[in-house]
């Protein structure tokens, strides 16, 4: 197909373009529409595929034929137009509600509006300063990992002292369902009251209860769907049978050997240190990228990201997440139950992620433009080689015909901008685990 396309500078997050399709392509599309209709429908007195044009015009209507030809032309021309303009649209290009129909013997010209992401400015194009953990494993990091290993061997014991239930306790309860309380009902249930899966009102009602006490508990949940809010009442009777505590074993040479297979505690800590440092070789480069992009996103001067771009990013995040769940053999419903959140809460969280990622992407676009980075033909070929394409040229041609090449070039420009940030960002090394442990200790002391 032969097209020509001209476009004005983006305005209000849209590009106004004029698309022209050659006469030969128009004639071929009209011919193809007649052929398709002749093969698709059976016309009395004519073999399928042999119906003359005048008969089709009289029965189907010439305008209907030209409408199909026009639609076919625009479907074929759209990816070529996007390639020509090197545009990644955030929504489908708009050819108008009632576009003129293509006519045989003439070029076909149509005005097109293409929704695009906004071009933003940054209040600073300098690489931002960030904090990073050290490459070596710190004592605080080793302590944290050892504590995690010991937690796998934690046992649960009854609290013997006479006291009421406190925040974070484990409790043994009988819960009788009175109304819509199936999720907490059961006999001899052990509940971790720090779990987010439990209703907050239910947990609050148990505070202060003592062993042997019975209490009626009620709470209400609301769910918004299709603009309407539905409230559900829940009720149950709780009998507290006991308060329990978690007991973590003390790490000794004997435990290190019997449980973890190391002769001494020192040997165990050395192994943990080696594992942490090995993991950091992979995780720290990714962490640095995440942090510089996060900081750069804060320099976008645009206050509100357009909804259509946020929705585009949201769809990408959702698809990636669902694919991850599928690879793990988990359904979305099971994931939501495990996390103790509603579908509305899940979508709201994804939308916040999408807003932040959209802002960061715009920051990279602005930086790439500021730096003047380009995606060369060699860059594009290397992308396909890294992806394992068997026939690079053939796959590049396919992507071009499908209008996907602008997205590849966009990704390359963003990657170059990101690499510049990583190379130039001032870094302060901080033992973040030690700082967090100190902050937690101070918070406990304050309580």
N, C-alpha and C positions, 0 to 999 in steps of 0.2 A: 504494500500500500504506500502511496506517495501523498504526504501531507505537508503543509506549511502552517506554521503557527507563530503568532506574535503575541506578546504579553506586556502589559503595563507593570509598573512597580507595585508591589503588594500594598494594599490599602485596607484598613479595618480587618486585617487577617484574612484577606481574600485577594486572589490574583484574577484580574479580568483578562481573558485571552480571546483571540480570534482564530478559529481553526478553519482551514480550507482543505478539502479532500478533492483529489484530482477527478476530472471527468471520467477517465477510464475506470477508476475504482467505483464511481457512482454507477456507471453502466453495468459493470460486472455485478454489483450488489443488486441492482434491479433484476437483472437476468437470473441471478441466484434465487431471489425471492419468488419469482414466477415458477422456477423449477422446483423449489421446495414446496410451494403450495400445490403444484400439479402432482407431486409425489405423495403429499400428505393426505390429500382428499380424493375421494372417488367421484368423478363427474359423469353423470349418465350419458352414455353414448360414446365415451372416450376411455381408452385404456389409461390406467394410472400412469402418470408421468408424461402423457401425450396431449394433455388438454391445451388448446390454443389460447393465446393471451386474451383475445376478445371475449371468449367464454368465461375465463377467470374474472375479467373486468366486470362482466355483466352480473356474475353471481357473487363474487367476493367483494368487488369494488376496487378500482384502480388505486384509490387513496389508501386502502388497507394494504395493498401490495407495496406502495411507496413507503408507507409507515414502517413495514417490516424491513424494507431495504435500508431505510434511514437508521433504524435501531441497530441493524447489523453493522452498518458503517461506523456508527459512534462507538459501539462495543470494540470494534477492531482498532479504531483510531485513538481511543482513550489512553491505552498504555504507551503508544508511540508519542502522543502529545506530552505525557508526563516525562518521558525520557528526553524529549527535545528540550523541555523547559527545566529539566533536572529538579523536579518538584516531588516532594512526598506529601500528598494531601492528607488532611486529618479527617475528611469526610469525602463521599463520592462527589466528583465534579458535577456541577449543575448546568444542564444544557437548556434550561427553561421549562416551564410547565407545558407549553404547546409549541415546540420548535417547528420551523418550516420544514417541509418534506423535501428530500433530495429529488432531483429531476434528471432524467436521461438527457445526455448531450450537454450537460453543464457541470462546472465545478460546484461543489457544495460548500458553502461558507456558513458558519454558525458562531455565535458568541457564547463563550463558556465562562462560568465563574467557578474558581477552584478554591475551596477553603484550605488555608494553610496555617501552620503554627505561627505565633507572633515572633517578629524579630525584636529582641530586647536589648537593652543597654545594661551594663554593669557599672556600679559605682566605683569599682576598682578592678583592674585587669591584672593585678599582681597575684602571684601564687600565694595563697593564704598560709599562715603559720599553723601547724598542728602539733598535737602531742602524740607520741607513739610509745608502745612498750619496748623494752630492750630486746635485742636478738637473743640474749642469753636468758636462761630461766632464772628467775629470782627466787629467793627463799619463800617469799609470800606466795608465789605461784605454785611452788612445790608443796607448800603447806595446804593450799587450797585443793590441789589434786589428790594429795594423800587423804585429806578429809573426805573427799568425794568417794575414794575407794573404800574407806572405812564405813561410810554411810550405807554401802551395799550390804554390810553385815550387821546393821543395826537391829536390835531386838526390841520388842514392846513389853513393858512390865506395868503392873498395876501401881497407881499412886496410893501409898498407904495412909498418908496424912489426911486429916479430915478438913477438906476445903472445897470451895465451889469451883465450877468450871471457869477456866481462864482462856484468854485469847491464845490460839495456837495449840491448845490441848488436843490429845486424842481421846475420844470418848467411846464407851461401849453403851449402846442404846437399843431399846425396842421402840420402833416408830409405827404406830397404827395409822393407816391412811383413812382420813375422814372425807376429804374432798380434794381431788387433783394433786395428791401428794405422793404419787407412785415413785417419783425419783428418789425420795428419801426413806420410803417405807421399808420395813424389814425387821427381823428378829435377830438379836445379838449382833447388830451391825457395829463395826468399828469405823468411826469417822474421824478424819483429820480436819479439824475446824479451821485450818489455814487454807484449805482447798477452795479455789475459786469456783469449783463445780457446785458447791453448796450455796443455796440462796442466802444472801447476807442477812435477811430478816430472820431466817431460821437459825442461823448461827448466833445472832444477837440475843434471841430468845433463850438460848441455852446458857448464856453467861450467868454465873452465880449459882446454877443448880447444883445440888449435892446428891450423892449416891442414894438411890432409893426414891427420889422425888419424881413426881409425874406432873406434866404440864401440857396444857392445850396450846397449840401454836397455830397462828394464822398469818398469812401474808398474801399480797396481791402482786401479780405481774401484768405488765402491759406489753402489747406487741402492735407495731404499726405496719399495716399492709395496705397497699393501694390507696394511701391517703387516709385510711380509717384506723383508729386505735381500738384494739380489743383488750379488755381487762379480764383476767382470770383469777378467781379466788382459790386459795389453797389452804387446807386445814389438816392437822394431824395431832395425835397425842403422843408425847415423848416421855418415856420412862428411862431415867439415867441409871444404868447398872454399874458403871464404874468409870473412873478417870485413869487414863494410861499415860505412860511417858515412853519416849524412845531412848534407848540406852545404846550408845556407841562404844564399842570395845576400845580399850587403851592400846595404842600401838607399842608393842614390845618386840624384841628379837624373836621370841617364841612365836608370836602371832605373825610376824613377817615371814617366818619360815613355814609355819603350818598352813597359813591361808594364802600367802602370795608367792611362796616358793623362793624367797631370798633368805640368805643366812642371817643377815642383820638388818636393822632399820636403816642403817647408812647405805647398804646395798640397794634397798628398795628406793630410797630417796634418789640415789644416783640414776637408777633406771627411769624413774619418773622425770628427772631432770633431762635425760637424754631424749625421752619421748616428747616432752614439751618443746625442746629446741628443734627437734625434727619437724614437729607440726608448725612451728613458727616460720620455717623456711617457705612454707606454702601460704600460710595464713597472713603473715605480715604484709607482703606486697598487696594482697587484696584489701586488707584493712586500710593501708595507706591510700589506695585509690578511693575507697569509700569515704574516707575522712576529708580528703582534699575536695572531692566533688560536693560533699555535704556543705563544707564551708563556702565553696564558690557559689552554691545555690543561694546563699544568704545575701549575695551581692547583686542579685537580679532586682532591678528597680521597678519592674512591673508588679503592682500590688496584687492583682487577681489574675490567675491563669485562666484563659478561656475554657469554658465547660467542654467544648467539643474535643479539645486537645487532652484534657484530663480524662475524658471518656475513652479516648483512643489508648492512652497509657494504661488505664484501668483494665481494659479488655486484654491487653498484653500481659499484665501481671496476673490476672485471673486465669488465663489460659496456661501460663507457666506453672502456676500453683496447682491447678487441677491435674496437669500432666505429672507433676511430682507425686501427688497423692496416688495417681493411677499406678505409677512405677512402684510405689510402696504397698500396693494392694489395699489401699484404704479409700473409702468413699467419703464424700464431703459431709454427709449426715453423721457418720461415725466420728469424723474429726471434730465437728461442732459439739457433739455430745462429750467427747473426751476433754475438750477445752472448756466446756460449760458455758458456751456463748450461743446466742441466737443467730439466725441467718442475717438478720438486719444489722446486728453488731459486727458480724464478719464483713459484710459489704461496706459498712461505714469505715472500718479499719482499712480495708483495701483502698477505699477512695482517698483516705488521708495519705496512704503510701503513694498513690498515683499522683496526687497534687505535689508531693515533695519530689518524686522522681521527674515529673514534668518540669518543675522549676529547675532542677539540676541539669536536665537535658538542654533546656534553653540557655542555661549558663555556659555549657560546653559549646553550643552553637555560636553564642556571642563571642566567646574566647577564640574559637577557631577562625571566625571572621576577622577579629582584631589581629590575630597572629598571621593571617593570610595563608593558612594551610589549605592545601588542595588534595583531592583524591586523584592520583594519576592512574593511567591505564595499567601501569605496572603494579600499583597498589591493589587495584581491583583484581587483577590476575592472581596476585599473591593471596588474597582473601579466599578465592575459590580453591587454590592449591591447599591452603591450610584446612579448608573444610573437607578435603579429600575428594574433590571432583575428579572423575576419571578422564573426562574430556572437557578441559577448562573452556576452550573456545565455544564448544557446543552449549555448555551450560550458561555461559555468559550471554550467548545469543538468545537462549530461552528466557533468561531473566529480563533481557532488554525488551523482547516481544511482549512480556507480561507486565511491563512497567515497574519491575521490582529493582532495577539497577539504581535509581536515585536513592533508595533506602540503603543500598550497599555503600554508595559514596558518602552518604550522610554519616553512617556508622564509622567509616574510615576517618573522616574529618574529626568526629568526636573523639575517637581513639587517639589521634595525634594531639589534640588539645589536652586530653587527659594525661598523656605521656609527658607533655611539657609541664603540667602541674606537678606531677610526681617528681620530676627531675629538679624542679625549682622551688618547691615548697620548703620553707624553713621548718626543721623538725626539732622538737624538744623531747628527750627521752624521759619517760615518767614510769615509775613502778606503780601502775594504776591499781593493781590488786592490793598492794600494801596500803595505798591511800584509802581505798574503799573499806578495807578491814578496820583501819583506824577510825574512819567515819562511823562505821557500824558500832564500834566499841563506845565511841562518844555518845551515840544515840542511846545505847543501852544504859550508860551511866546517867544520862539526863532523865531517863524514865525512873 
